[in-house]
Amino acid sequence: MIDRLSLSGRRAIVTGAGAGIGRAVATLFASAGAEVLCVDRDGGAAAEVAAGIGGSSVAVDVADRAGVRHALGPFAGQGVDILANVAGVASSGERVEAMDAAVFERIFAVNFKGTLNCIQAVLPAMIGARRGAIVNMVSSAIDLAIPTNASYSISKAAVAMLTKVLANEVGPDGIRVNAVAPGFVPTALSMEAAGPAAADRAAYLDRWSKSAPLGRVGAAEDIAQQCLYLVSDAAGFVTGQILRANGGTTMPW
């Protein structure tokens, strides 16, 4: 079983690799033997992670379709086995009737179109090789109708459906496509809603901890481990699935 979790000899692209869950995914993939391209809008952060894991890096905004093709093309052209779409932005925090159109477009452009852009950039190489594994990042927000979270929830629900449709399309080409739906994981991005005060941040974490049967929030490493499973041979018969790593916060059929 340990051998089936190995990524030795495989080439992986991880978006959002400069921080948080993306950084944890890139680090774990590298420790499992993969050659990792770290992709992030923050080129300095991506380069720092890449230097620490012996990988390479590129700076690009995943919402930029042409930029993504240009940035990922050279790596994919030499063969790519794994794509982990982790890059994303948080909710606008607005009620539906007050939702700003430009803000919504930006959230959807990064979370959904960014995922699609990266998939389209690497898929020809995977189809040509007749192998590959893609893992997309969704969220518990696809199962929870949280007020003021529509912009984020809608974008992630779209990624969930993209995952399923794509799994059907490219399964015959030997490519598996799955998604991870994390529960609350405290990162710089997710903690913005708590505010700067230490007491407020502690109370925010406490509320999220109490919402899960396991009584804690997640860690970036918890989510990275699920991504490793889904792109490895251990999940060789798994495709089109949403793995809910959320401590039991949601339990859909």
C-alpha positions as CSV (number, residue, x, y, z in Angstrom):
1,M,0.0,0.0,0.0
2,I,2.9,2.4,0.8
3,D,4.3,1.8,-2.7
4,R,0.9,2.6,-4.3
5,L,1.1,6.0,-2.6
6,S,4.4,6.8,-4.1
7,L,4.7,9.5,-6.8
8,S,8.2,8.6,-7.8
9,G,9.0,9.5,-11.3
10,R,5.8,11.6,-11.8
11,R,5.5,15.2,-12.9
12,A,3.0,17.3,-11.0
13,I,1.6,20.8,-11.3
14,V,0.2,22.4,-8.1
15,T,-1.6,25.8,-8.3
16,G,-1.9,28.0,-5.3
17,A,1.4,26.5,-4.2
18,G,2.7,29.6,-2.6
19,A,0.8,29.3,0.7
20,G,-1.8,27.4,2.7
21,I,-3.2,24.2,1.3
22,G,-1.4,24.6,-2.0
23,R,1.9,24.8,-0.2
24,A,1.1,21.7,1.8
25,V,0.1,19.8,-1.3
26,A,3.2,20.7,-3.3
27,T,5.4,19.7,-0.3
28,L,3.7,16.4,0.2
29,F,3.8,15.5,-3.5
30,A,7.5,16.3,-3.6
31,S,8.1,14.2,-0.5
32,A,6.3,11.3,-2.2
33,G,8.7,11.5,-5.1
34,A,7.1,13.8,-7.6
35,E,8.8,16.5,-9.6
36,V,6.6,19.5,-8.8
37,L,5.9,22.8,-10.7
38,C,4.7,25.3,-8.1
39,V,2.2,27.8,-9.6
40,D,1.1,30.9,-7.8
41,R,0.1,34.5,-8.6
42,D,2.8,35.4,-6.0
43,G,5.9,34.4,-7.9
44,G,8.2,35.0,-4.9
45,A,6.1,32.7,-2.7
46,A,6.0,30.0,-5.4
47,A,9.8,30.2,-5.9
48,E,10.4,29.9,-2.1
49,V,8.3,26.7,-1.9
50,A,9.9,25.3,-5.0
51,A,13.4,25.9,-3.6
52,G,12.5,24.1,-0.4
53,I,11.2,21.0,-2.2
54,G,13.6,20.8,-5.2
55,G,11.0,21.8,-7.7
56,S,10.4,24.6,-10.1
57,S,8.0,27.6,-10.1
58,V,6.1,30.0,-12.3
59,A,4.1,33.1,-11.5
60,V,0.6,33.4,-13.2
61,D,-2.9,34.4,-12.3
62,V,-4.9,31.3,-13.1
63,A,-7.8,33.4,-14.3
64,D,-5.7,34.5,-17.2
65,R,-6.4,31.8,-19.8
66,A,-3.6,32.8,-22.2
67,G,-1.2,33.3,-19.4
68,V,-1.9,29.9,-18.0
69,R,-1.3,28.2,-21.3
70,H,2.0,30.1,-21.7
71,A,3.1,29.4,-18.1
72,L,2.2,25.7,-17.9
73,G,2.9,24.8,-21.6
74,P,6.6,24.1,-21.3
75,F,6.3,21.8,-18.3
76,A,3.2,20.0,-19.7
77,G,5.0,19.6,-23.1
78,Q,7.6,17.4,-21.4
79,G,4.9,15.3,-19.9
80,V,2.6,15.8,-16.9
81,D,1.1,13.1,-14.7
82,I,-0.7,15.2,-12.1
83,L,-2.6,18.4,-11.8
84,A,-3.8,19.7,-8.4
85,N,-6.0,22.8,-8.8
86,V,-5.8,24.5,-5.4
87,A,-5.6,28.2,-6.3
88,G,-8.7,30.1,-5.1
89,V,-10.2,33.2,-3.5
90,A,-12.6,33.6,-0.7
91,S,-16.3,34.8,-0.6
92,S,-17.2,38.4,-1.1
93,G,-19.3,38.2,2.1
94,E,-22.4,39.8,0.5
95,R,-26.0,38.9,0.5
96,V,-27.4,37.9,-2.9
97,E,-29.3,41.1,-3.5
98,A,-26.3,43.2,-2.7
99,M,-23.7,41.1,-4.6
100,D,-21.4,43.3,-6.7
101,A,-21.2,42.0,-10.2
102,A,-17.5,42.7,-10.7
103,V,-16.6,41.1,-7.4
104,F,-18.6,38.0,-8.3
105,E,-17.0,37.8,-11.7
106,R,-13.5,37.9,-10.1
107,I,-14.3,35.1,-7.6
108,F,-15.9,32.9,-10.4
109,A,-12.9,33.7,-12.7
110,V,-10.4,32.4,-10.2
111,N,-12.2,29.5,-8.6
112,F,-14.0,28.1,-11.6
113,K,-12.4,29.5,-14.8
114,G,-9.0,29.2,-13.2
115,T,-9.5,25.5,-12.6
116,L,-10.8,25.1,-16.2
117,N,-7.9,27.1,-17.6
118,C,-5.4,24.8,-16.0
119,I,-7.2,21.7,-17.0
120,Q,-7.3,22.8,-20.6
121,A,-3.6,23.7,-20.5
122,V,-2.5,20.2,-19.5
123,L,-5.2,17.9,-20.8
124,P,-3.8,17.5,-24.4
125,A,-0.6,16.1,-22.9
126,M,-2.4,13.7,-20.6
127,I,-4.7,12.5,-23.4
128,G,-1.7,12.0,-25.6
129,A,0.0,9.9,-22.9
130,R,-3.3,8.2,-22.0
131,R,-2.6,8.7,-18.3
132,G,-3.1,11.3,-15.7
133,A,-4.8,12.3,-12.4
134,I,-6.5,15.6,-11.7
135,V,-7.6,16.7,-8.3
136,N,-9.7,19.9,-7.9
137,M,-10.4,21.8,-4.8
138,V,-14.0,22.4,-3.9
139,S,-15.4,23.1,-0.3
140,S,-17.9,22.1,2.3
141,A,-19.7,25.2,1.0
142,I,-21.1,23.1,-1.8
143,D,-23.2,21.3,0.9
144,L,-23.9,24.2,3.2
145,A,-26.2,27.1,2.2
146,I,-24.3,29.7,4.2
147,P,-25.7,33.2,4.1
148,T,-23.4,35.8,2.4
149,N,-21.4,33.0,0.9
150,A,-23.2,32.7,-2.4
151,S,-20.3,33.9,-4.6
152,Y,-17.9,31.3,-3.2
153,S,-20.4,28.5,-2.9
154,I,-21.6,28.9,-6.5
155,S,-18.1,28.9,-7.9
156,K,-17.1,25.8,-6.0
157,A,-20.3,24.0,-6.9
158,A,-19.5,24.6,-10.5
159,V,-16.0,23.0,-10.0
160,A,-17.7,20.0,-8.4
161,M,-19.9,19.5,-11.5
162,L,-16.9,20.1,-13.8
163,T,-15.1,17.4,-12.0
164,K,-17.9,14.9,-12.6
165,V,-18.4,15.7,-16.3
166,L,-14.7,15.7,-17.0
167,A,-14.3,12.3,-15.3
168,N,-16.8,10.9,-17.7
169,E,-15.2,12.5,-20.7
170,V,-11.6,11.5,-20.1
171,G,-12.0,8.2,-18.2
172,P,-11.6,6.3,-21.5
173,D,-8.3,8.2,-22.0
174,G,-6.9,6.7,-18.8
175,I,-7.3,10.0,-16.8
176,R,-8.9,10.2,-13.4
177,V,-10.6,13.3,-12.1
178,N,-11.6,13.8,-8.5
179,A,-12.1,16.7,-6.0
180,V,-11.5,17.3,-2.3
181,A,-14.1,19.3,-0.3
182,P,-12.3,20.6,2.8
183,G,-14.0,21.7,5.9
184,F,-12.7,24.8,7.6
185,V,-8.9,25.0,7.4
186,P,-7.3,28.1,9.1
187,T,-5.1,29.8,6.5
188,A,-4.3,33.4,5.8
189,L,-7.1,33.5,3.3
190,S,-9.8,31.7,5.4
191,M,-9.0,33.7,8.6
192,E,-9.7,37.1,7.0
193,A,-13.3,36.9,8.0
194,A,-12.4,36.6,11.7
195,G,-10.8,40.0,11.8
196,P,-7.5,41.0,13.3
197,A,-8.2,40.8,17.0
198,A,-6.8,37.7,18.7
199,A,-9.9,37.1,20.8
200,D,-12.1,37.3,17.7
201,R,-9.9,34.9,15.8
202,A,-9.9,32.4,18.7
203,A,-13.7,32.6,19.0
204,Y,-14.0,32.1,15.2
205,L,-11.8,28.9,15.4
206,D,-13.8,27.7,18.3
207,R,-17.1,28.0,16.4
208,W,-15.8,26.1,13.5
209,S,-14.3,23.4,15.8
210,K,-17.7,22.8,17.5
211,S,-19.4,22.4,14.1
212,A,-17.5,19.2,13.4
213,P,-18.1,15.8,15.1
214,L,-14.3,15.4,15.4
215,G,-14.2,18.6,17.4
216,R,-11.4,20.4,15.5
217,V,-10.7,22.4,12.4
218,G,-8.6,20.9,9.7
219,A,-5.0,21.5,8.9
220,A,-3.5,22.1,5.4
221,E,-1.7,18.8,5.8
222,D,-5.0,17.0,6.3
223,I,-6.2,18.1,2.9
224,A,-2.8,17.5,1.2
225,Q,-3.0,13.8,2.3
226,Q,-6.4,13.4,0.6
227,C,-5.0,14.9,-2.6
228,L,-2.0,12.5,-2.4
229,Y,-4.4,9.6,-2.1
230,L,-6.5,10.7,-5.0
231,V,-3.6,11.2,-7.5
232,S,-1.8,8.1,-6.5
233,D,-2.2,4.5,-7.6
234,A,-4.0,3.8,-4.3
235,A,-7.0,5.5,-5.9
236,G,-6.6,3.8,-9.2
237,F,-10.3,2.8,-9.4
238,V,-11.7,6.2,-8.1
239,T,-12.9,8.9,-10.4
240,G,-15.6,11.5,-10.5
241,Q,-15.8,11.6,-6.7
242,I,-15.9,14.4,-4.1
243,L,-13.9,13.4,-1.0
244,R,-15.2,15.4,1.9
245,A,-12.4,16.0,4.3
246,N,-14.3,18.1,6.9
247,G,-14.2,16.3,10.2
248,G,-17.8,15.2,9.7
249,T,-19.3,18.7,9.3
250,T,-21.3,17.4,6.3
251,M,-22.3,13.8,5.6
252,P,-24.2,13.6,2.3
253,W,-25.0,10.3,0.7
